[in-house]
Every structure is written in C-alpha cells, then in structure tokens.
Amino acid sequence: MLSFKGHAAKDLCDSQLGSTRRSFLRVGGAGMLGLSLPQLLQLQSAQGESKAGEHGGGPGWNKAKSIIMVYLQGGPSQLDLWDPKENVPDNVRSQFAPISTKIPGVKFTENLPRLSQINDRFTTIRSMSYTPNGLFNHTAAIYQMMTGYTTDKVSPSGQLEPPSPKDFPNFGSNIVKMRPIDEPMLPFVMLPRPLQESNVIGKGGTAGFLGKAFDPYTLYPSGDDMSMDKMERIRTDDLSLRDEVFDIRLQRRANLRQLLNEQMPAINHAVENFQLDQYYDRALSLIISGRARDAFKLSDEEDVLRDAYGRNTFGQSCLLARRLVEAGTRVVEVIWPKVANSDNHSWDHHKDLSKRMKTQSAPMLDAGLTTLIEDLDQRGILDETLVVAVGEFGRSPQRGVSTSGNNNSDDGRDHWPYCYTAIMAGAGMQRGLVYGKSDETSSAPIENPVHPADLLATIYHSFGISPETMVYNHLNQPRELVKGQAVTALMS
C-alpha cells in the first residue's frame, strides 16, 4: 500500500524550521509571550519560508516548478559523446567521428545525431569537475552528486555502507519538503532503477535525516534496460481503491476521523499528529483522485511519440517522466542503467566501448533525451521544467589505462572525475549556451569549473531555494543545504 510514512515526533519535527518535540512542549512559554499554539506554528512556518528564500533573486531564480533528472549511472565518456577532441594522440581521440551541431563551431560525436540538432535549446556544461575523497568509485560519487555532500566512509574496495537514516537527503527530498505540491499527486518519483553499485543499493537516493515521509515513490519494473515496453508492467495497485471500498465510504471514514481528532486536546494533537495528519490526508486524496494512476497510462500516448522516445525501458521512462510532471509531480529522477558498474548497456565502459556505446547506450540516450526536451518544449512546459542529464563522473582521456584500480581493455576508458559534461535545459537555463571549456584532452577544465555541489545549488536556486538554507540533521545540528554556489551565468 502507498503510505506517507512518519517517524517519532522528534524526527518529524527536525527540519529546516528547527522545531522539535521539546519546542511543542514549551508552548506554555510561548503563551507567556502572547502566542497561541496555532500562532507559534504559523510563526515557525514563516521563519522556515524566509530561510528557504533569503539571498534569492537574480537570473533563473524560482523559475522551476518541476525537475526531471536524467541520471546516467556509471559515468558516460565526454570524449565519445559531447566533447570530442581532434589532433590528439590515437589513444585519446574518440573512435567516433565528430559531427557539427546547431551551434556553429560546437561538435558532438556521431553517436548523438538528434541531440546535435537541438543543442540550441539547452546548456552544455563542459567543465564539470571535482577531486575525489579517497577512491573515486561509483557509490561515493553518486552520493555526492545526489546530496551535495561527501562521506569519509570509503573502504579499500571502494564500497560504502548501505543507506542510513543519518544520510544527507537526496536533493529531490529537500525540494519536495521545501516546495510541497498542492495537487493530489506523487511529489517525488524515482524510476526505473535504484541508485546502485554492486550490492550497495540506494545510497544517496533516500530522504535520510529528513525522514521517510520525504522518500521517493519508487518504480522498479523487472527486466533489463534493453527490454521492450517494461514500463507497461509497472504495478500501481497502491494508487487504486479496492473494489469493495467506494470513494464515498472512504471519504466518510476520513470525516469521522477528522471529527474525532477535533475532540483531542490541542497540545496532544500537535505533539502526536501534527504532520501525520498531513500525510494521511495526502495519501487519501492521492488515491481518490486517480490523477497519479492516470499518469502511468502510457498506452494513452500516440505510437509515433512512443517510438520517438524509444521502445526500451529508458525511453519509456523519459516519456513517463513527462507525464508525471505534467500531472503535477515535483521531482522525477530517471536512473539508468540498472547497475552503475554492470557490463551490459552501462555507461561504465571499461571494455568494448566502441561496440557498446554505438549499439546500446548512445542510441537510447539520443532518442530519449532529445524527445523529452522537444516534447516538453512543444507542450509549453519546458520553461517551468528543469531537465538535467549528468553522471557521477566522466571517463579517462586515455583508453586502456587504469585510474581507479580497474582493469581496462585497449578499447575502454576508466573513471575520471576531473572533467566531464552535463546538460541542463528549461526553467530559465540559457538556450544554446556552451559553458566552461576543457583542455585539449578533456583532462581538466581550463574555464569555469563546476563542482557537483554547484550543480545542485543551481537546481535549488531554480526552485527559489537558497543553497545557504540551514537544515537540521538527525542530531539536530545545523547544516547548509549544500556547500556550493548557484552558477547564475547559466541562466537568463
């Protein structure tokens, strides 16, 4: 069953507002100041909104109503996609030919024929870069990209501990907490795969210390990423009413529950049910409205559009992402492929890059991402929908060398966090901008480096949330939302 889960009262109240169960119990002290309980809660809420909005303004501020993060798990090669280099040694130069794009003087590789013809609609960042803490393995890099924070718990094998309630929240969890939706719709959806490296599953993909109420609604169909129409088989039973329960009967139950709650003492109601009531009501409205359930009906779309997205799990996930944001979802994260370091149709090209990039990864990306941007633009919702495509790092400039302890064939590239590429479109992002510049071998930025934390800060800025907003972790310690600066030069 779908549920908007809550924690114990302390966890429920540990938030950007700095409220705790103890602060509710001190309501008598507030009364001495002439504040009633409702007034106190209203004041705390207003303070929280002020914190989330301070230091705002400027290009791109508060233009995003939703975001689709296309997460290229495994780390795509910048040299073999959107930052090819010429007049370089053979073991650096891509085996794929460079092609012209809509922007004069800017080239992609032949792997992206469709994206090359719409790059005048998005910003290309060619200077993503960071120096890793310890081994630059997938899990540590994924956690950093999704939360804005690094962790020091990196073992010699490169793996991390599993997800923990103490983790920093996924950026989507922060957004839906600070910018809640009004519609009876799923606020945050993650599909069609979890964040994963080997047996570490979901690290960086939860609400962490914000509490499970802000976890994403996950949709992980069976099968691999090359399968056709797997998205048709997603089960959404928890978004439906059982046959024996009619809408009116469920509404009556809710009304009875509300009547009982009104008889509770005000303090007890605030302490025990202040947020739980909200989650119950949201779940109830979600089920009754059927809005979310209808969003999953991909069969309502024309076959020609479904074909354009690509008849594979990734392409249909991009289409579903568009349907979700159109229905009111705030955050959608399309996680692809199934496992960051898998050998099949992954971006982790340690071997057989020329074959796998050409026949598996690149065609799906080119079709799915191109059609997503075009579709949003044609429907008039790209201006309020931020689209981001990025991986946790790029690939090594030289083929056949080891940079992270992995074995690489002559036709393969290893991990490389020092320079890679990201795509951003919509919601105030400039069209046709190429930001930053890599050196002659795409080894390092030589202009305008952008750290993953800066990318997240830019996303928050787009939602009208200051990156400097203070949040409180599981120990009630203040922490910055993200230690990065919004790159407003990307925005208009």
FIVEX-256337 format. One line per field, with one value per residue (C-alpha): residue number from 0; chain; x, y, z. Coordinates in steps of 0.25 Angstrom, whole numbers, plus 2048, in hexadecimal, padded with zeros to 3 digits. Last residue first. Example, Ala and Ser with C-alpha at 12.3 -4.5 7.8 and 13.67 -1.06 7.14 Angstrom:
num: c(1:0)
chaine: c(A:A)
X: c(837:831)
Y: c(7FC:7EE)
Z: c(81D:81F)
//
This chain:
num: c(491:490:489:488:487:486:485:484:483:482:481:480:479:478:477:476:475:474:473:472:471:470:469:468:467:466:465:464:463:462:461:460:459:458:457:456:455:454:453:452:451:450:449:448:447:446:445:444:443:442:441:440:439:438:437:436:435:434:433:432:431:430:429:428:427:426:425:424:423:422:421:420:419:418:417:416:415:414:413:412:411:410:409:408:407:406:405:404:403:402:401:400:399:398:397:396:395:394:393:392:391:390:389:388:387:386:385:384:383:382:381:380:379:378:377:376:375:374:373:372:371:370:369:368:367:366:365:364:363:362:361:360:359:358:357:356:355:354:353:352:351:350:349:348:347:346:345:344:343:342:341:340:339:338:337:336:335:334:333:332:331:330:329:328:327:326:325:324:323:322:321:320:319:318:317:316:315:314:313:312:311:310:309:308:307:306:305:304:303:302:301:300:299:298:297:296:295:294:293:292:291:290:289:288:287:286:285:284:283:282:281:280:279:278:277:276:275:274:273:272:271:270:269:268:267:266:265:264:263:262:261:260:259:258:257:256:255:254:253:252:251:250:249:248:247:246:245:244:243:242:241:240:239:238:237:236:235:234:233:232:231:230:229:228:227:226:225:224:223:222:221:220:219:218:217:216:215:214:213:212:211:210:209:208:207:206:205:204:203:202:201:200:199:198:197:196:195:194:193:192:191:190:189:188:187:186:185:184:183:182:181:180:179:178:177:176:175:174:173:172:171:170:169:168:167:166:165:164:163:162:161:160:159:158:157:156:155:154:153:152:151:150:149:148:147:146:145:144:143:142:141:140:139:138:137:136:135:134:133:132:131:130:129:128:127:126:125:124:123:122:121:120:119:118:117:116:115:114:113:112:111:110:109:108:107:106:105:104:103:102:101:100:99:98:97:96:95:94:93:92:91:90:89:88:87:86:85:84:83:82:81:80:79:78:77:76:75:74:73:72:71:70:69:68:67:66:65:64:63:62:61:60:59:58:57:56:55:54:53:52:51:50:49:48:47:46:45:44:43:42:41:40:39:38:37:36:35:34:33:32:31:30:29:28:27:26:25:24:23:22:21:20:19:18:17:16:15:14:13:12:11:10:9:8:7:6:5:4:3:2:1:0)
chaine: c(A:A:A:A:A:A:A:A:A:A:A:A:A:A:A:A:A:A:A:A:A:A:A:A:A:A:A:A:A:A:A:A:A:A:A:A:A:A:A:A:A:A:A:A:A:A:A:A:A:A:A:A:A:A:A:A:A:A:A:A:A:A:A:A:A:A:A:A:A:A:A:A:A:A:A:A:A:A:A:A:A:A:A:A:A:A:A:A:A:A:A:A:A:A:A:A:A:A:A:A:A:A:A:A:A:A:A:A:A:A:A:A:A:A:A:A:A:A:A:A:A:A:A:A:A:A:A:A:A:A:A:A:A:A:A:A:A:A:A:A:A:A:A:A:A:A:A:A:A:A:A:A:A:A:A:A:A:A:A:A:A:A:A:A:A:A:A:A:A:A:A:A:A:A:A:A:A:A:A:A:A:A:A:A:A:A:A:A:A:A:A:A:A:A:A:A:A:A:A:A:A:A:A:A:A:A:A:A:A:A:A:A:A:A:A:A:A:A:A:A:A:A:A:A:A:A:A:A:A:A:A:A:A:A:A:A:A:A:A:A:A:A:A:A:A:A:A:A:A:A:A:A:A:A:A:A:A:A:A:A:A:A:A:A:A:A:A:A:A:A:A:A:A:A:A:A:A:A:A:A:A:A:A:A:A:A:A:A:A:A:A:A:A:A:A:A:A:A:A:A:A:A:A:A:A:A:A:A:A:A:A:A:A:A:A:A:A:A:A:A:A:A:A:A:A:A:A:A:A:A:A:A:A:A:A:A:A:A:A:A:A:A:A:A:A:A:A:A:A:A:A:A:A:A:A:A:A:A:A:A:A:A:A:A:A:A:A:A:A:A:A:A:A:A:A:A:A:A:A:A:A:A:A:A:A:A:A:A:A:A:A:A:A:A:A:A:A:A:A:A:A:A:A:A:A:A:A:A:A:A:A:A:A:A:A:A:A:A:A:A:A:A:A:A:A:A:A:A:A:A:A:A:A:A:A:A:A:A:A:A:A:A:A:A:A:A:A:A:A:A:A:A:A:A:A:A:A:A:A:A:A:A:A:A:A:A:A:A:A:A:A:A:A:A:A:A:A:A:A:A:A:A:A:A:A:A:A:A:A:A:A:A)
X: c(84B:852:860:867:85F:868:862:86D:870:870:862:856:860:860:85A:85C:84F:856:84E:851:84C:84B:850:84D:85A:856:84B:83E:837:835:840:849:847:84C:858:85C:85B:865:86E:86F:873:87E:87E:88C:88B:896:8A2:89B:8A3:8A6:89E:8AA:8AC:8A7:898:890:885:876:871:864:85A:84E:850:84A:83E:835:83A:846:853:85D:86A:878:885:892:899:890:896:893:899:898:897:89C:8AA:8A4:8A2:8A5:8A0:8A9:8A3:8AC:8AF:8B3:8AE:8A8:8AE:8A5:89F:88F:885:880:873:86A:862:855:84D:83F:839:82A:824:828:827:818:814:80F:819:824:821:820:82D:835:830:832:840:843:83C:842:850:851:84C:855:861:860:85E:863:86E:872:872:87A:885:886:889:890:890:883:87B:870:868:861:866:873:86E:875:86A:85F:851:854:84F:848:83D:83B:82D:82B:81E:813:808:801:80A:816:811:80E:81C:823:81A:820:82E:82B:826:834:83C:834:834:82B:832:82D:82A:822:81A:816:812:80A:801:801:7F5:7FC:806:7FB:804:7FF:7F1:7F5:7FB:7EE:7E5:7DF:7DB:7E9:7F0:7E6:7E7:7F6:7F7:7ED:7F5:802:7FC:7F6:804:80A:803:7FE:806:80B:800:7F4:7F9:7FB:7ED:7E5:7DE:7D0:7D3:7DB:7CE:7C7:7D2:7D2:7C3:7C5:7D0:7C8:7BD:7C6:7CA:7BB:7B9:7C4:7C0:7C7:7C4:7CB:7D8:7DC:7E8:7F5:7FB:7F7:801:809:812:810:80F:81C:823:81F:82B:837:844:845:843:837:82E:828:82E:824:828:820:82B:82E:828:820:82B:832:83A:846:848:83E:843:84A:858:85C:850:857:865:866:86D:86C:85D:854:847:841:834:832:831:825:823:816:80C:800:7F3:7F7:7FD:80B:816:821:82A:828:826:833:83B:837:83B:849:84B:84C:858:85A:857:84B:855:857:861:870:879:881:88F:895:89F:892:88C:886:88A:87E:87C:870:868:85D:85B:868:870:869:86B:87A:87B:874:87B:889:893:89C:89F:897:896:89B:890:88C:880:887:87F:872:868:85C:84F:847:852:856:84A:851:85D:853:84E:85B:861:86A:871:879:875:87B:87A:87F:872:867:85C:867:872:877:883:887:887:893:895:8A3:8AB:8B2:8B5:8BC:8B5:8B2:8A3:89B:88D:885:876:876:883:88C:882:882:876:877:870:862:85E:854:849:844:836:832:826:821:82D:82E:831:83E:843:84B:84B:843:846:84F:843:838:83A:83D:831:828:82D:82A:81C:81A:81F:816:80A:80D:80E:801:7FA:7FF:7FB:805:804:813:80F:807:815:81A:80D:811:81D:818:818:826:82A:824:82E:82D:83A:832:83B:837:837:828:824:831:82D:81F:822:823:819:815:80D:807:804:800)
Y: c(888:87D:876:882:880:875:872:871:865:85F:859:85B:860:858:85B:850:84A:83C:837:843:851:859:867:86E:872:86C:876:870:877:86A:86E:871:863:85E:867:863:855:858:860:853:84B:855:85E:863:870:86F:866:85A:84D:840:843:841:84F:855:856:863:869:86B:868:870:86D:870:877:870:877:86B:863:85B:856:84C:847:844:83F:843:83F:834:829:81A:811:811:805:7FF:7FB:7F4:7F9:7F3:7FB:801:80F:815:809:80B:805:812:81F:82B:823:823:82C:82E:82B:82C:838:83C:847:84C:857:859:867:86C:85D:85D:863:856:857:85A:84E:845:84A:848:83A:837:83A:833:826:825:829:822:815:816:819:80D:801:800:80B:80C:7FD:7FA:805:804:7F5:7F6:7FF:806:809:80F:802:7FA:7ED:7ED:7F2:7FC:806:7FB:7FC:807:812:81A:823:82C:833:83F:848:83F:847:83F:845:842:833:833:838:82E:823:827:826:819:814:817:811:804:802:806:813:821:822:815:81A:826:81F:815:820:821:81B:80E:815:814:818:826:820:81A:827:82E:823:82E:824:81E:82B:832:827:827:836:835:82B:832:83F:838:832:840:846:839:835:843:84C:843:841:850:854:849:83F:842:847:83A:832:83B:839:82A:82A:833:82A:81D:825:828:819:815:820:81B:80D:801:7F3:7F4:7F8:807:809:810:804:7FB:803:7F7:7FB:7F1:7FB:801:7F4:7F8:7F2:7ED:7F3:7F8:7EB:7E4:7E7:7F4:7FE:809:810:81B:824:826:832:82B:822:82C:839:832:82A:82D:822:820:823:815:80D:7FF:7FC:7ED:7F1:800:804:810:809:806:80B:814:81E:827:833:83B:830:837:83D:84B:855:852:854:85D:85C:84D:84A:851:84A:83C:83F:843:835:837:837:829:826:81E:814:80F:804:806:80A:802:806:7F9:800:805:813:818:826:82B:836:840:846:83C:836:839:835:828:824:827:81F:814:814:813:81F:819:823:830:833:840:846:84B:84E:857:854:859:859:862:85E:862:865:857:852:84D:847:83F:838:833:830:824:82B:833:841:84E:85D:866:86C:867:85E:853:84E:840:83A:82B:820:819:824:82A:827:81A:820:82C:83A:842:841:841:83D:844:83F:830:828:832:834:825:822:81F:813:818:822:829:830:83A:83F:84B:853:861:867:877:87A:882:880:88C:894:893:88C:88F:88A:881:874:87C:884:878:872:87E:87F:870:873:87F:877:86C:877:87D:870:86D:87B:886:891:890:888:87F:87C:876:86D:868:862:854:858:85C:84F:847:84F:85B:85F:864:85D:850:848:848:83B:834:839:835:826:824:826:81E:823:816:80E:800)
Z: c(7B8:7BE:7BC:7C2:7CE:7D3:7E0:7EB:7F3:800:800:809:814:821:82F:839:83E:83F:834:82B:82B:81F:81C:80F:808:7FB:7FB:7F6:7EA:7E3:7D8:7E4:7E9:7DC:7DB:7E9:7E4:7D8:7E2:7EB:7DE:7DC:7D0:7CA:7C3:7B8:7B7:7BB:7BD:7B5:7A9:7A0:79B:7A8:7AB:7AA:7B2:7AE:7A0:79F:794:79D:7AA:7B6:7BC:7BF:7B3:7AF:7B6:7B0:7B8:7B3:7B9:7BF:7CC:7D0:7C6:7C7:7BD:7AE:7A5:798:79C:7A7:7B5:7C2:7CE:7D9:7D7:7CC:7C4:7B5:7A9:7A3:7A6:7AA:7B5:7B6:7BD:7CB:7D3:7C6:7C0:7B9:7BF:7BB:7C2:7C0:7C0:7B3:7AD:7AF:7A2:79C:791:79B:7A4:797:791:79E:7A1:792:792:7A0:79B:78D:790:79D:797:78B:794:79E:795:787:786:794:796:789:78B:79A:79A:7A7:7B4:7AF:7BB:7B4:7B5:7A9:7AF:7B7:7C4:7CC:7CF:7D0:7C9:7BF:7C0:7CC:7C7:7D3:7D3:7DC:7DE:7D9:7D4:7C9:7BE:7C7:7C7:7B8:7B5:7BE:7B7:7AA:7B0:7B6:7A8:7A2:7AD:7AE:79F:793:791:793:784:784:790:788:77C:784:789:798:7A0:7A1:7AB:7B5:7C1:7C2:7C5:7D2:7D7:7D4:7DA:7E3:7EE:7F0:7F0:7F9:803:803:805:810:817:815:81B:827:82A:82A:836:83C:849:84E:848:84B:859:85B:855:85E:854:851:843:840:842:838:82E:82F:82C:820:81B:81D:815:80A:809:808:7FE:7F5:7F5:7FC:7F8:7EA:7F1:7EF:7E6:7E7:7EF:7E3:7DB:7D5:7CA:7BE:7B3:7B7:7B2:7A4:79D:7A4:7A2:7B0:7B7:7BD:7C9:7CC:7D6:7DA:7E6:7EE:7F3:802:808:812:815:81E:81B:821:814:809:801:7F4:7F8:7FB:7F5:7F3:7F7:7F1:7E4:7E3:7E3:7E2:7E0:7D3:7CB:7D1:7DD:7DF:7E8:7EB:7E7:7E4:7EB:7E7:7F1:7F0:7FB:7F8:804:806:7F8:7F5:800:7FC:7EE:7F2:7F9:807:80F:816:825:821:81A:80C:80B:810:805:7FA:7F4:7F8:801:809:807:814:813:80C:802:802:7F7:7F8:7EB:7E4:7F1:7F4:7E5:7E6:7F3:7ED:7DF:7E4:7E4:7EF:7FA:7FA:7EC:7E5:7DD:7CF:7C6:7BB:7AE:7B3:7A7:7A8:7A0:795:78A:78D:785:779:780:789:77D:777:784:782:776:780:785:77F:782:778:774:77D:776:777:76E:76F:775:771:77B:77F:789:789:796:792:784:789:787:77B:77E:78B:78D:798:796:795:794:79B:7A6:7A9:7B2:7C1:7C6:7C9:7BE:7C7:7BF:7CA:7C6:7CE:7D2:7D4:7D0:7CE:7DD:7DA:7CC:7CB:7D8:7E5:7F1:7FD:806:801:809:815:814:811:81E:826:821:825:833:834:82F:83A:845:840:840:84F:854:855:860:864:871:867:861:86E:86F:861:867:864:855:856:85C:851:848:83E:837:82B:821:827:834:837:831:837:845:843:840:831:826:81A:80E:80A:7FD:800)
//
